[in-house]
């Protein structure tokens, strides 16, 4: 099940990249491979997606680790 979810995330992010949308991980420019690895290798960490739009067009997709307070 985890392998299927991992592949689905990778394919989703790869398609986003191919559309020219920039991917970010923890404030650094990234790519579909690094983000997929971060999400699935560090299973105890949770990441929040932040969609950045400019005039109604998706320009960036950011993944930031959720830190508990």
C-alpha positions as CSV (number, residue, x, y, z in Angstrom):
1,X,0.0,0.0,0.0
2,X,2.8,2.4,0.9
3,X,4.5,1.8,-2.4
4,X,1.3,2.6,-4.3
5,X,0.9,5.9,-2.3
6,X,4.5,6.8,-2.9
7,X,4.2,6.2,-6.6
8,X,1.0,8.2,-6.8
9,X,2.6,11.2,-5.0
10,X,5.7,11.0,-7.3
11,X,3.5,10.9,-10.4
12,X,1.4,13.8,-9.2
13,X,4.4,16.0,-8.4
14,X,6.1,15.1,-11.6
15,X,3.1,16.2,-13.6
16,X,3.1,19.4,-11.7
17,X,6.7,20.0,-12.5
18,X,6.1,19.3,-16.1
19,X,3.5,22.1,-16.1
20,X,6.3,24.5,-15.1
21,X,5.2,24.8,-11.5
22,X,8.1,25.2,-9.0
23,X,8.3,22.7,-6.1
24,X,9.7,23.7,-2.7
25,X,10.6,21.7,0.3
26,X,11.2,23.4,3.6
27,X,11.9,26.8,1.9
28,X,14.4,25.3,-0.7
29,X,13.7,24.8,-4.4
30,X,13.2,21.0,-4.9
31,X,11.8,18.4,-7.2
32,X,9.4,15.5,-7.2
33,X,12.0,12.9,-6.2
34,X,13.3,14.8,-3.2
35,X,9.9,15.6,-1.9
36,X,8.5,12.1,-2.4
37,X,11.6,10.8,-0.5
38,X,11.1,13.3,2.3
39,X,7.5,12.5,2.8
40,X,7.9,8.7,2.8
41,X,11.4,8.2,4.4
42,X,10.6,10.5,7.4
43,X,7.2,8.9,8.2
44,X,7.1,10.4,11.7
45,X,7.2,13.9,10.1
46,X,4.1,15.5,8.5
47,X,4.2,17.9,5.7
48,X,1.7,20.6,4.8
49,X,1.1,21.7,1.2
50,X,0.9,25.3,0.4
51,X,-0.4,26.2,-3.0
52,X,0.9,29.6,-4.3
53,X,-1.2,31.3,-6.9
54,X,-0.5,34.4,-9.0
55,X,-3.5,35.9,-10.7
56,X,-5.4,32.6,-10.4
57,X,-2.6,30.5,-11.8
58,X,-0.7,28.0,-9.7
59,X,2.9,29.0,-9.6
60,X,4.5,27.1,-6.7
61,X,3.7,24.1,-4.5
62,X,5.5,24.2,-1.2
63,X,5.9,21.4,1.3
64,X,6.7,22.5,4.9
65,X,7.2,20.3,7.9
66,X,4.5,20.7,10.5
67,X,6.0,21.5,13.9
68,X,4.0,21.0,17.0
69,X,3.8,23.7,19.5
